[in-house]
Amino acid sequence: MKKYIAMGLALLFVAAATVAGGSDLFRCIVLDVEEGQAVLLQRGSSAILVDTGHFGQAATVRRAFEQYGVERVEAVILTHLHADHATGIFAVMDRHPDAVVYESGHRIPFHPLMDGYRWVAEELDSGTWKRRIVGQDEKIVWREVAIHFLWPQRPRGDDLNASSLVVEVAYGGHTILIMGDVNRQVEAELLGQNRLPENADVLVVGHHGAADATSSALLDTVSPIHAVVSINSDNLRGYPDPAVMEKLEEVGTQVHEVWLKGDFVYEAKTGS
């Protein structure tokens, strides 16, 4: 596994929410935004938000900022522009207009049922927000946290999921892998390129636990200690797929279902 920062740290997994204590504390919080995804990366009172959830969950995300002591969102990473991942950005940027938005730049033809996608895409392309296009092998370092974009090589086709950003977050030798909504074909390409981390501490499960993602080969390589499935209860699409949940349990992963347990909070602190 790649190591970006030569620091020792102690890990603490907590299910209950607490306000961040001390600037050396790093948190990864997978928020309960029902059907959707929003992952908060936090150092002190500053944060990066990976996906924003649906615009209908804006109040939930704002309450989370208050609950976890986030005063400044410095960047937003959009894995892709489906409504459940991206339309909450308007509420975030309204409060944090100086945040830099990272995205793949992938655009597809839209139809009337994709108004949420169109609204976000048009705003991103308008120049109103600070934006950076990123793709495979690009990296940023934020407050000693290394963020590595593993996918896509280049946006392609009309499938937003297949060109979703895959994001590896590394801190002190520990790894969080956020798969976005990519499918098994993308997983196979990443495995063939030897890009996925081994022995990840946290896996944010791809495509909300749907059957088209989270292959056995992926789990064999990544071997996550914790796996988080972000979806609502009684999902209309049938997510998560029971076979995916069974695979996660078979490999010994501690599975956290946000619709049952609420936010997933993973904490790391240096010097202890």
PyRosetta script that sets phi, psi and omega in degrees:
from pyrosetta import init, pose_from_sequence

init()
pose = pose_from_sequence("MKKYIAMGLALLFVAAATVAGGSDLFRCIVLDVEEGQAVLLQRGSSAILVDTGHFGQAATVRRAFEQYGVERVEAVILTHLHADHATGIFAVMDRHPDAVVYESGHRIPFHPLMDGYRWVAEELDSGTWKRRIVGQDEKIVWREVAIHFLWPQRPRGDDLNASSLVVEVAYGGHTILIMGDVNRQVEAELLGQNRLPENADVLVVGHHGAADATSSALLDTVSPIHAVVSINSDNLRGYPDPAVMEKLEEVGTQVHEVWLKGDFVYEAKTGS")
pose.set_psi(1, 137.6)
pose.set_omega(1, -179.7)
pose.set_phi(2, -67.0)
pose.set_psi(2, 140.8)
pose.set_omega(2, 178.1)
pose.set_phi(3, -121.2)
pose.set_psi(3, 122.6)
pose.set_omega(3, -174.1)
pose.set_phi(4, -99.6)
pose.set_psi(4, -28.3)
pose.set_omega(4, -174.2)
pose.set_phi(5, -133.7)
pose.set_psi(5, 123.7)
pose.set_omega(5, -176.0)
pose.set_phi(6, -87.0)
pose.set_psi(6, 69.6)
pose.set_omega(6, 178.6)
pose.set_phi(7, -128.5)
pose.set_psi(7, 144.2)
pose.set_omega(7, 170.0)
pose.set_phi(8, -86.3)
pose.set_psi(8, 150.4)
pose.set_omega(8, 175.6)
pose.set_phi(9, -151.7)
pose.set_psi(9, 157.6)
pose.set_omega(9, 175.4)
pose.set_phi(10, -105.0)
pose.set_psi(10, 143.9)
pose.set_omega(10, -176.2)
pose.set_phi(11, -108.3)
pose.set_psi(11, 143.3)
pose.set_omega(11, 177.2)
pose.set_phi(12, -139.9)
pose.set_psi(12, 122.5)
pose.set_omega(12, 174.7)
pose.set_phi(13, -102.8)
pose.set_psi(13, 125.8)
pose.set_omega(13, -179.8)
pose.set_phi(14, -129.7)
pose.set_psi(14, 143.0)
pose.set_omega(14, 177.3)
pose.set_phi(15, -91.9)
pose.set_psi(15, -25.2)
pose.set_omega(15, -179.3)
pose.set_phi(16, -89.8)
pose.set_psi(16, 148.8)
pose.set_omega(16, -178.7)
pose.set_phi(17, -83.4)
pose.set_psi(17, 136.8)
pose.set_omega(17, 174.0)
pose.set_phi(18, -138.0)
pose.set_psi(18, 156.1)
pose.set_omega(18, 179.6)
pose.set_phi(19, -78.4)
pose.set_psi(19, 139.3)
pose.set_omega(19, -176.2)
pose.set_phi(20, -58.3)
pose.set_psi(20, 134.3)
pose.set_omega(20, -179.5)
pose.set_phi(21, -120.7)
pose.set_psi(21, 102.0)
pose.set_omega(21, 176.6)
pose.set_phi(22, 101.1)
pose.set_psi(22, 143.2)
pose.set_omega(22, -174.9)
pose.set_phi(23, -74.5)
pose.set_psi(23, -12.6)
pose.set_omega(23, -179.8)
pose.set_phi(24, -87.7)
pose.set_psi(24, 0.2)
pose.set_omega(24, -178.8)
pose.set_phi(25, -86.1)
pose.set_psi(25, 129.7)
pose.set_omega(25, 173.1)
pose.set_phi(26, -111.4)
pose.set_psi(26, 135.3)
pose.set_omega(26, 177.9)
pose.set_phi(27, -127.0)
pose.set_psi(27, 143.5)
pose.set_omega(27, 164.5)
pose.set_phi(28, -120.2)
pose.set_psi(28, 119.1)
pose.set_omega(28, -176.5)
pose.set_phi(29, -122.9)
pose.set_psi(29, 117.1)
pose.set_omega(29, 174.0)
pose.set_phi(30, -90.9)
pose.set_psi(30, 110.3)
pose.set_omega(30, -173.8)
pose.set_phi(31, -78.4)
pose.set_psi(31, 147.6)
pose.set_omega(31, 174.4)
pose.set_phi(32, -82.5)
pose.set_psi(32, 94.9)
pose.set_omega(32, 179.2)
pose.set_phi(33, -114.7)
pose.set_psi(33, 30.9)
pose.set_omega(33, 179.9)
pose.set_phi(34, 58.4)
pose.set_psi(34, -133.3)
pose.set_omega(34, 179.1)
pose.set_phi(35, -76.5)
pose.set_psi(35, 106.7)
pose.set_omega(35, -176.7)
pose.set_phi(36, 155.1)
pose.set_psi(36, -169.9)
pose.set_omega(36, 179.8)
pose.set_phi(37, -148.9)
pose.set_psi(37, 136.9)
pose.set_omega(37, 171.9)
pose.set_phi(38, -152.9)
pose.set_psi(38, 117.9)
pose.set_omega(38, -177.0)
pose.set_phi(39, -119.0)
pose.set_psi(39, 121.6)
pose.set_omega(39, -177.4)
pose.set_phi(40, -98.8)
pose.set_psi(40, 123.1)
pose.set_omega(40, 173.2)
pose.set_phi(41, -105.9)
pose.set_psi(41, 121.7)
pose.set_omega(41, -168.0)
pose.set_phi(42, -128.8)
pose.set_psi(42, 132.1)
pose.set_omega(42, 166.5)
pose.set_phi(43, -125.6)
pose.set_psi(43, 115.9)
pose.set_omega(43, -177.6)
pose.set_phi(44, 58.0)
pose.set_psi(44, -127.8)
pose.set_omega(44, -179.9)
pose.set_phi(45, -96.0)
pose.set_psi(45, 6.1)
pose.set_omega(45, 180.0)
pose.set_phi(46, -107.3)
pose.set_psi(46, 153.8)
pose.set_omega(46, -175.0)
pose.set_phi(47, -152.3)
pose.set_psi(47, 158.5)
pose.set_omega(47, 164.4)
pose.set_phi(48, -116.6)
pose.set_psi(48, 137.6)
pose.set_omega(48, 178.2)
pose.set_phi(49, -109.8)
pose.set_psi(49, 120.4)
pose.set_omega(49, 175.8)
pose.set_phi(50, -97.1)
pose.set_psi(50, 105.8)
pose.set_omega(50, -172.8)
pose.set_phi(51, 70.4)
pose.set_psi(51, 156.8)
pose.set_omega(51, -169.2)
pose.set_phi(52, -124.6)
pose.set_psi(52, -0.5)
pose.set_omega(52, -172.7)
pose.set_phi(53, 71.7)
pose.set_psi(53, 178.6)
pose.set_omega(53, 179.0)
pose.set_phi(54, -73.8)
pose.set_psi(54, 152.2)
pose.set_omega(54, -178.3)
pose.set_phi(55, -60.4)
pose.set_psi(55, -24.2)
pose.set_omega(55, 176.5)
pose.set_phi(56, -68.7)
pose.set_psi(56, -12.2)
pose.set_omega(56, 178.7)
pose.set_phi(57, -103.5)
pose.set_psi(57, 13.6)
pose.set_omega(57, -177.0)
pose.set_phi(58, -58.4)
pose.set_psi(58, -41.0)
pose.set_omega(58, -179.8)
pose.set_phi(59, -65.0)
pose.set_psi(59, -36.4)
pose.set_omega(59, 177.4)
pose.set_phi(60, -62.2)
pose.set_psi(60, -44.2)
pose.set_omega(60, -179.7)
pose.set_phi(61, -66.3)
pose.set_psi(61, -42.3)
pose.set_omega(61, 178.1)
pose.set_phi(62, -61.6)
pose.set_psi(62, -42.2)
pose.set_omega(62, 178.0)
pose.set_phi(63, -63.2)
pose.set_psi(63, -35.8)
pose.set_omega(63, 178.5)
pose.set_phi(64, -64.3)
pose.set_psi(64, -40.3)
pose.set_omega(64, 176.7)
pose.set_phi(65, -57.0)
pose.set_psi(65, -45.0)
pose.set_omega(65, 179.8)
pose.set_phi(66, -67.0)
pose.set_psi(66, -42.7)
pose.set_omega(66, -176.7)
pose.set_phi(67, -62.7)
pose.set_psi(67, -39.8)
pose.set_omega(67, -176.4)
pose.set_phi(68, -97.6)
pose.set_psi(68, 4.9)
pose.set_omega(68, 175.1)
pose.set_phi(69, 77.9)
pose.set_psi(69, 28.1)
pose.set_omega(69, 178.3)
pose.set_phi(70, -86.1)
pose.set_psi(70, 120.2)
pose.set_omega(70, 178.3)
pose.set_phi(71, -105.5)
pose.set_psi(71, -24.3)
pose.set_omega(71, -176.2)
pose.set_phi(72, -139.0)
pose.set_psi(72, 123.3)
pose.set_omega(72, 171.7)
pose.set_phi(73, -96.1)
pose.set_psi(73, 114.1)
pose.set_omega(73, -174.3)
pose.set_phi(74, -89.4)
pose.set_psi(74, -22.8)
pose.set_omega(74, 179.0)
pose.set_phi(75, -156.3)
pose.set_psi(75, 153.7)
pose.set_omega(75, 172.0)
pose.set_phi(76, -124.4)
pose.set_psi(76, 127.5)
pose.set_omega(76, 174.5)
pose.set_phi(77, -107.2)
pose.set_psi(77, 120.8)
pose.set_omega(77, 176.8)
pose.set_phi(78, -102.0)
pose.set_psi(78, 114.3)
pose.set_omega(78, 179.5)
pose.set_phi(79, -64.5)
pose.set_psi(79, -37.6)
pose.set_omega(79, 174.4)
pose.set_phi(80, -166.9)
pose.set_psi(80, 176.4)
pose.set_omega(80, -167.2)
pose.set_phi(81, -103.7)
pose.set_psi(81, 18.9)
pose.set_omega(81, 170.8)
pose.set_phi(82, -61.9)
pose.set_psi(82, 148.1)
pose.set_omega(82, -171.5)
pose.set_phi(83, -57.1)
pose.set_psi(83, -37.5)
pose.set_omega(83, -175.8)
pose.set_phi(84, -73.5)
pose.set_psi(84, -10.8)
pose.set_omega(84, 177.0)
pose.set_phi(85, -108.1)
pose.set_psi(85, -22.9)
pose.set_omega(85, -164.5)
pose.set_phi(86, -127.1)
pose.set_psi(86, -22.7)
pose.set_omega(86, -170.2)
pose.set_phi(87, -74.9)
pose.set_psi(87, -14.1)
pose.set_omega(87, 173.7)
pose.set_phi(88, -70.4)
pose.set_psi(88, -6.0)
pose.set_omega(88, -176.3)
pose.set_phi(89, -62.5)
pose.set_psi(89, -30.1)
pose.set_omega(89, -177.0)
pose.set_phi(90, -61.9)
pose.set_psi(90, -43.6)
pose.set_omega(90, 179.2)
pose.set_phi(91, -67.6)
pose.set_psi(91, -36.3)
pose.set_omega(91, 179.1)
pose.set_phi(92, -66.9)
pose.set_psi(92, -47.8)
pose.set_omega(92, -177.0)
pose.set_phi(93, -70.5)
pose.set_psi(93, -25.9)
pose.set_omega(93, 175.9)
pose.set_phi(94, -62.8)
pose.set_psi(94, -35.8)
pose.set_omega(94, -179.7)
pose.set_phi(95, -90.5)
pose.set_psi(95, -25.3)
pose.set_omega(95, -174.4)
pose.set_phi(96, -132.4)
pose.set_psi(96, 66.4)
pose.set_omega(96, -171.7)
pose.set_phi(97, -66.7)
pose.set_psi(97, -16.7)
pose.set_omega(97, -179.6)
pose.set_phi(98, -88.8)
pose.set_psi(98, -2.4)
pose.set_omega(98, 179.1)
pose.set_phi(99, -62.8)
pose.set_psi(99, 142.8)
pose.set_omega(99, 175.1)
pose.set_phi(100, -89.0)
pose.set_psi(100, 132.8)
pose.set_omega(100, 179.8)
pose.set_phi(101, -101.5)
pose.set_psi(101, 122.2)
pose.set_omega(101, 176.5)
pose.set_phi(102, -102.9)
pose.set_psi(102, 130.9)
pose.set_omega(102, 179.5)
pose.set_phi(103, -155.4)
pose.set_psi(103, 168.7)
pose.set_omega(103, -175.8)
pose.set_phi(104, -81.7)
pose.set_psi(104, -18.6)
pose.set_omega(104, -174.5)
pose.set_phi(105, 81.4)
pose.set_psi(105, 5.5)
pose.set_omega(105, -178.5)
pose.set_phi(106, -68.5)
pose.set_psi(106, 128.3)
pose.set_omega(106, 177.9)
pose.set_phi(107, -130.2)
pose.set_psi(107, 141.0)
pose.set_omega(107, 178.4)
pose.set_phi(108, -131.0)
pose.set_psi(108, 161.3)
pose.set_omega(108, 173.9)
pose.set_phi(109, -61.1)
pose.set_psi(109, 140.3)
pose.set_omega(109, -179.6)
pose.set_phi(110, -114.7)
pose.set_psi(110, 160.7)
pose.set_omega(110, 178.1)
pose.set_phi(111, -130.6)
pose.set_psi(111, 172.6)
pose.set_omega(111, -172.9)
pose.set_phi(112, -55.9)
pose.set_psi(112, -27.0)
pose.set_omega(112, 179.0)
pose.set_phi(113, -78.2)
pose.set_psi(113, -1.5)
pose.set_omega(113, -178.8)
pose.set_phi(114, -114.8)
pose.set_psi(114, 36.8)
pose.set_omega(114, -178.7)
pose.set_phi(115, -60.1)
pose.set_psi(115, -39.0)
pose.set_omega(115, 179.7)
pose.set_phi(116, -59.9)
pose.set_psi(116, -44.6)
pose.set_omega(116, 176.2)
pose.set_phi(117, -59.1)
pose.set_psi(117, -46.5)
pose.set_omega(117, -177.2)
pose.set_phi(118, -61.6)
pose.set_psi(118, -43.2)
pose.set_omega(118, -178.3)
pose.set_phi(119, -60.9)
pose.set_psi(119, -44.7)
pose.set_omega(119, -179.1)
pose.set_phi(120, -67.7)
pose.set_psi(120, -45.5)
pose.set_omega(120, -178.5)
pose.set_phi(121, -60.6)
pose.set_psi(121, -43.6)
pose.set_omega(121, -179.0)
pose.set_phi(122, -65.0)
pose.set_psi(122, -38.9)
pose.set_omega(122, 179.5)
pose.set_phi(123, -69.1)
pose.set_psi(123, -40.5)
pose.set_omega(123, 177.4)
pose.set_phi(124, -61.0)
pose.set_psi(124, -40.6)
pose.set_omega(124, -176.6)
pose.set_phi(125, -81.2)
pose.set_psi(125, -8.4)
pose.set_omega(125, -176.0)
pose.set_phi(126, -78.5)
pose.set_psi(126, -18.7)
pose.set_omega(126, -177.1)
pose.set_phi(127, 87.7)
pose.set_psi(127, 4.2)
pose.set_omega(127, -180.0)
pose.set_phi(128, -67.4)
pose.set_psi(128, -41.0)
pose.set_omega(128, -178.3)
pose.set_phi(129, -99.4)
pose.set_psi(129, 155.0)
pose.set_omega(129, 170.9)
pose.set_phi(130, -72.7)
pose.set_psi(130, 124.8)
pose.set_omega(130, -173.1)
pose.set_phi(131, -133.6)
pose.set_psi(131, 145.0)
pose.set_omega(131, 172.9)
pose.set_phi(132, -134.2)
pose.set_psi(132, 128.7)
pose.set_omega(132, 176.3)
pose.set_phi(133, -85.2)
pose.set_psi(133, 129.5)
pose.set_omega(133, -179.0)
pose.set_phi(134, -131.0)
pose.set_psi(134, 159.2)
pose.set_omega(134, 177.6)
pose.set_phi(135, -156.6)
pose.set_psi(135, -165.1)
pose.set_omega(135, -172.9)
pose.set_phi(136, -53.8)
pose.set_psi(136, 133.8)
pose.set_omega(136, 176.0)
pose.set_phi(137, 79.8)
pose.set_psi(137, -2.0)
pose.set_omega(137, 175.1)
pose.set_phi(138, -81.9)
pose.set_psi(138, 146.8)
pose.set_omega(138, -176.0)
pose.set_phi(139, -135.7)
pose.set_psi(139, 149.5)
pose.set_omega(139, 168.2)
pose.set_phi(140, -132.1)
pose.set_psi(140, 152.2)
pose.set_omega(140, 173.8)
pose.set_phi(141, -119.1)
pose.set_psi(141, 124.8)
pose.set_omega(141, -176.8)
pose.set_phi(142, -127.2)
pose.set_psi(142, 111.1)
pose.set_omega(142, 176.2)
pose.set_phi(143, 50.7)
pose.set_psi(143, 47.0)
pose.set_omega(143, 179.0)
pose.set_phi(144, 72.6)
pose.set_psi(144, 7.2)
pose.set_omega(144, 175.0)
pose.set_phi(145, -101.8)
pose.set_psi(145, 123.6)
pose.set_omega(145, 179.7)
pose.set_phi(146, -92.5)
pose.set_psi(146, 127.8)
pose.set_omega(146, -179.5)
pose.set_phi(147, -118.3)
pose.set_psi(147, 118.0)
pose.set_omega(147, -172.8)
pose.set_phi(148, -118.1)
pose.set_psi(148, 124.2)
pose.set_omega(148, 177.9)
pose.set_phi(149, -90.2)
pose.set_psi(149, 117.9)
pose.set_omega(149, -175.2)
pose.set_phi(150, -94.1)
pose.set_psi(150, -19.1)
pose.set_omega(150, -174.5)
pose.set_phi(151, -158.5)
pose.set_psi(151, 149.5)
pose.set_omega(151, 5.2)
pose.set_phi(152, -93.0)
pose.set_psi(152, 160.5)
pose.set_omega(152, 171.6)
pose.set_phi(153, -61.3)
pose.set_psi(153, -45.7)
pose.set_omega(153, 173.4)
pose.set_phi(154, -159.7)
pose.set_psi(154, 139.6)
pose.set_omega(154, 177.7)
pose.set_phi(155, -60.0)
pose.set_psi(155, 139.3)
pose.set_omega(155, -176.5)
pose.set_phi(156, -152.3)
pose.set_psi(156, 149.4)
pose.set_omega(156, 173.9)
pose.set_phi(157, 71.5)
pose.set_psi(157, -173.4)
pose.set_omega(157, -176.0)
pose.set_phi(158, -101.3)
pose.set_psi(158, 8.9)
pose.set_omega(158, -178.7)
pose.set_phi(159, -100.3)
pose.set_psi(159, 105.5)
pose.set_omega(159, 179.2)
pose.set_phi(160, -60.9)
pose.set_psi(160, -37.4)
pose.set_omega(160, -178.6)
pose.set_phi(161, -60.8)
pose.set_psi(161, -43.9)
pose.set_omega(161, -175.1)
pose.set_phi(162, -67.5)
pose.set_psi(162, -20.2)
pose.set_omega(162, 177.2)
pose.set_phi(163, -107.1)
pose.set_psi(163, 17.3)
pose.set_omega(163, 177.6)
pose.set_phi(164, -62.6)
pose.set_psi(164, 142.6)
pose.set_omega(164, 172.4)
pose.set_phi(165, -64.7)
pose.set_psi(165, 136.7)
pose.set_omega(165, 168.5)
pose.set_phi(166, -109.0)
pose.set_psi(166, 128.0)
pose.set_omega(166, -168.6)
pose.set_phi(167, -122.9)
pose.set_psi(167, 125.3)
pose.set_omega(167, 173.1)
pose.set_phi(168, -104.7)
pose.set_psi(168, 127.5)
pose.set_omega(168, 179.6)
pose.set_phi(169, -114.5)
pose.set_psi(169, 124.7)
pose.set_omega(169, -176.0)
pose.set_phi(170, -124.4)
pose.set_psi(170, 135.5)
pose.set_omega(170, 179.0)
pose.set_phi(171, -149.2)
pose.set_psi(171, 117.3)
pose.set_omega(171, 175.6)
pose.set_phi(172, 58.8)
pose.set_psi(172, 34.5)
pose.set_omega(172, 179.2)
pose.set_phi(173, 84.1)
pose.set_psi(173, 2.4)
pose.set_omega(173, 178.3)
pose.set_phi(174, -110.6)
pose.set_psi(174, 150.6)
pose.set_omega(174, -166.3)
pose.set_phi(175, -131.4)
pose.set_psi(175, 137.5)
pose.set_omega(175, 172.2)
pose.set_phi(176, -120.4)
pose.set_psi(176, 130.5)
pose.set_omega(176, -178.1)
pose.set_phi(177, -117.9)
pose.set_psi(177, 120.4)
pose.set_omega(177, -179.2)
pose.set_phi(178, -110.9)
pose.set_psi(178, 112.5)
pose.set_omega(178, -170.0)
pose.set_phi(179, -88.9)
pose.set_psi(179, -4.8)
pose.set_omega(179, -176.5)
pose.set_phi(180, 58.9)
pose.set_psi(180, -136.6)
pose.set_omega(180, 179.9)
pose.set_phi(181, -116.9)
pose.set_psi(181, 23.5)
pose.set_omega(181, -178.0)
pose.set_phi(182, -65.8)
pose.set_psi(182, 156.9)
pose.set_omega(182, -176.9)
pose.set_phi(183, -101.1)
pose.set_psi(183, -176.9)
pose.set_omega(183, -177.3)
pose.set_phi(184, -65.2)
pose.set_psi(184, -30.8)
pose.set_omega(184, 178.4)
pose.set_phi(185, -62.8)
pose.set_psi(185, -41.8)
pose.set_omega(185, 176.5)
pose.set_phi(186, -67.2)
pose.set_psi(186, -42.6)
pose.set_omega(186, 176.5)
pose.set_phi(187, -54.9)
pose.set_psi(187, -43.8)
pose.set_omega(187, -179.7)
pose.set_phi(188, -63.3)
pose.set_psi(188, -39.6)
pose.set_omega(188, 177.7)
pose.set_phi(189, -63.9)
pose.set_psi(189, -43.5)
pose.set_omega(189, 179.5)
pose.set_phi(190, -64.6)
pose.set_psi(190, -39.3)
pose.set_omega(190, 176.7)
pose.set_phi(191, -65.6)
pose.set_psi(191, -42.0)
pose.set_omega(191, 178.7)
pose.set_phi(192, -64.1)
pose.set_psi(192, -29.0)
pose.set_omega(192, 177.9)
pose.set_phi(193, -87.5)
pose.set_psi(193, -1.2)
pose.set_omega(193, 179.9)
pose.set_phi(194, 57.4)
pose.set_psi(194, 43.4)
pose.set_omega(194, -176.1)
pose.set_phi(195, -101.3)
pose.set_psi(195, -19.8)
pose.set_omega(195, -174.7)
pose.set_phi(196, -79.5)
pose.set_psi(196, 141.6)
pose.set_omega(196, 179.8)
pose.set_phi(197, -71.4)
pose.set_psi(197, 152.0)
pose.set_omega(197, 174.3)
pose.set_phi(198, -97.6)
pose.set_psi(198, 147.5)
pose.set_omega(198, 174.0)
pose.set_phi(199, 56.2)
pose.set_psi(199, 52.4)
pose.set_omega(199, 178.8)
pose.set_phi(200, -70.1)
pose.set_psi(200, 147.4)
pose.set_omega(200, 177.0)
pose.set_phi(201, -77.2)
pose.set_psi(201, -39.6)
pose.set_omega(201, -179.1)
pose.set_phi(202, -135.4)
pose.set_psi(202, 132.2)
pose.set_omega(202, 170.4)
pose.set_phi(203, -115.3)
pose.set_psi(203, 117.7)
pose.set_omega(203, 169.5)
pose.set_phi(204, -85.8)
pose.set_psi(204, 106.0)
pose.set_omega(204, -166.7)
pose.set_phi(205, -60.1)
pose.set_psi(205, 135.7)
pose.set_omega(205, -176.8)
pose.set_phi(206, -67.2)
pose.set_psi(206, 142.8)
pose.set_omega(206, 173.7)
pose.set_phi(207, 50.6)
pose.set_psi(207, 39.7)
pose.set_omega(207, 171.3)
pose.set_phi(208, 59.2)
pose.set_psi(208, 27.8)
pose.set_omega(208, 179.8)
pose.set_phi(209, 81.5)
pose.set_psi(209, 16.2)
pose.set_omega(209, 179.8)
pose.set_phi(210, -67.2)
pose.set_psi(210, 160.4)
pose.set_omega(210, -175.4)
pose.set_phi(211, -68.5)
pose.set_psi(211, -18.8)
pose.set_omega(211, -176.2)
pose.set_phi(212, -85.6)
pose.set_psi(212, 6.4)
pose.set_omega(212, -178.7)
pose.set_phi(213, -138.1)
pose.set_psi(213, 175.5)
pose.set_omega(213, 176.4)
pose.set_phi(214, 64.1)
pose.set_psi(214, 65.4)
pose.set_omega(214, 178.3)
pose.set_phi(215, -73.5)
pose.set_psi(215, 160.6)
pose.set_omega(215, 175.1)
pose.set_phi(216, -61.1)
pose.set_psi(216, -36.5)
pose.set_omega(216, 179.2)
pose.set_phi(217, -62.7)
pose.set_psi(217, -40.9)
pose.set_omega(217, 176.9)
pose.set_phi(218, -60.9)
pose.set_psi(218, -47.7)
pose.set_omega(218, -177.7)
pose.set_phi(219, -66.2)
pose.set_psi(219, -35.4)
pose.set_omega(219, 178.3)
pose.set_phi(220, -62.6)
pose.set_psi(220, -36.0)
pose.set_omega(220, -179.6)
pose.set_phi(221, -81.1)
pose.set_psi(221, -49.3)
pose.set_omega(221, -173.2)
pose.set_phi(222, -75.0)
pose.set_psi(222, -34.4)
pose.set_omega(222, 177.3)
pose.set_phi(223, 43.6)
pose.set_psi(223, 58.3)
pose.set_omega(223, -174.1)
pose.set_phi(224, -70.0)
pose.set_psi(224, 143.4)
pose.set_omega(224, 172.8)
pose.set_phi(225, -73.0)
pose.set_psi(225, -46.0)
pose.set_omega(225, 178.4)
pose.set_phi(226, -118.6)
pose.set_psi(226, 140.6)
pose.set_omega(226, 173.4)
pose.set_phi(227, -127.7)
pose.set_psi(227, 131.0)
pose.set_omega(227, -176.3)
pose.set_phi(228, -115.7)
pose.set_psi(228, 127.5)
pose.set_omega(228, 177.7)
pose.set_phi(229, -109.2)
pose.set_psi(229, 117.5)
pose.set_omega(229, -176.3)
pose.set_phi(230, -104.0)
pose.set_psi(230, 104.5)
pose.set_omega(230, -179.0)
pose.set_phi(231, -162.6)
pose.set_psi(231, 169.6)
pose.set_omega(231, 177.9)
pose.set_phi(232, -93.9)
pose.set_psi(232, 168.4)
pose.set_omega(232, 177.0)
pose.set_phi(233, -75.5)
pose.set_psi(233, 150.2)
pose.set_omega(233, 178.6)
pose.set_phi(234, 51.5)
pose.set_psi(234, 47.0)
pose.set_omega(234, -176.3)
pose.set_phi(235, -60.9)
pose.set_psi(235, 135.4)
pose.set_omega(235, -176.3)
pose.set_phi(236, -64.5)
pose.set_psi(236, -28.1)
pose.set_omega(236, -179.9)
pose.set_phi(237, -87.3)
pose.set_psi(237, -1.8)
pose.set_omega(237, 179.0)
pose.set_phi(238, 83.1)
pose.set_psi(238, 13.8)
pose.set_omega(238, 177.0)
pose.set_phi(239, -80.5)
pose.set_psi(239, 145.6)
pose.set_omega(239, -4.6)
pose.set_phi(240, -81.1)
pose.set_psi(240, 156.1)
pose.set_omega(240, 178.9)
pose.set_phi(241, -71.3)
pose.set_psi(241, 131.4)
pose.set_omega(241, -178.9)
pose.set_phi(242, -56.5)
pose.set_psi(242, -34.1)
pose.set_omega(242, -179.9)
pose.set_phi(243, -67.0)
pose.set_psi(243, -35.7)
pose.set_omega(243, 177.1)
pose.set_phi(244, -66.0)
pose.set_psi(244, -45.1)
pose.set_omega(244, 179.0)
pose.set_phi(245, -61.7)
pose.set_psi(245, -38.1)
pose.set_omega(245, 179.2)
pose.set_phi(246, -65.6)
pose.set_psi(246, -41.2)
pose.set_omega(246, 178.5)
pose.set_phi(247, -62.4)
pose.set_psi(247, -41.9)
pose.set_omega(247, 179.4)
pose.set_phi(248, -60.8)
pose.set_psi(248, -42.0)
pose.set_omega(248, 179.6)
pose.set_phi(249, -69.7)
pose.set_psi(249, -35.5)
pose.set_omega(249, -178.6)
pose.set_phi(250, -64.7)
pose.set_psi(250, -32.4)
pose.set_omega(250, -179.6)
pose.set_phi(251, -86.5)
pose.set_psi(251, 4.8)
pose.set_omega(251, 174.5)
pose.set_phi(252, 83.3)
pose.set_psi(252, 15.2)
pose.set_omega(252, 179.4)
pose.set_phi(253, -76.3)
pose.set_psi(253, 140.8)
pose.set_omega(253, 173.1)
pose.set_phi(254, -81.9)
pose.set_psi(254, 109.8)
pose.set_omega(254, -172.8)
pose.set_phi(255, -93.0)
pose.set_psi(255, 131.2)
pose.set_omega(255, 178.1)
pose.set_phi(256, -116.9)
pose.set_psi(256, 115.5)
pose.set_omega(256, 178.2)
pose.set_phi(257, -99.4)
pose.set_psi(257, 113.1)
pose.set_omega(257, -173.1)
pose.set_phi(258, -64.7)
pose.set_psi(258, -29.1)
pose.set_omega(258, -178.1)
pose.set_phi(259, -70.6)
pose.set_psi(259, -17.5)
pose.set_omega(259, 177.7)
pose.set_phi(260, -102.0)
pose.set_psi(260, -36.8)
pose.set_omega(260, -169.8)
pose.set_phi(261, -113.3)
pose.set_psi(261, -4.6)
pose.set_omega(261, -178.0)
pose.set_phi(262, 79.6)
pose.set_psi(262, -160.7)
pose.set_omega(262, -177.0)
pose.set_phi(263, -56.2)
pose.set_psi(263, 143.6)
pose.set_omega(263, 171.1)
pose.set_phi(264, -98.9)
pose.set_psi(264, 125.9)
pose.set_omega(264, -177.1)
pose.set_phi(265, -121.4)
pose.set_psi(265, 123.1)
pose.set_omega(265, 178.6)
pose.set_phi(266, -121.0)
pose.set_psi(266, 124.9)
pose.set_omega(266, -174.2)
pose.set_phi(267, -121.0)
pose.set_psi(267, 144.4)
pose.set_omega(267, 175.2)
pose.set_phi(268, -138.6)
pose.set_psi(268, 136.5)
pose.set_omega(268, -178.6)
pose.set_phi(269, -134.5)
pose.set_psi(269, 132.6)
pose.set_omega(269, 179.5)
pose.set_phi(270, -80.5)
pose.set_psi(270, 157.2)
pose.set_omega(270, 172.2)
pose.set_phi(271, 73.8)
pose.set_psi(271, 23.3)
pose.set_omega(271, 177.6)
pose.set_phi(272, -143.5)
pose.dump_pdb("model.pdb")
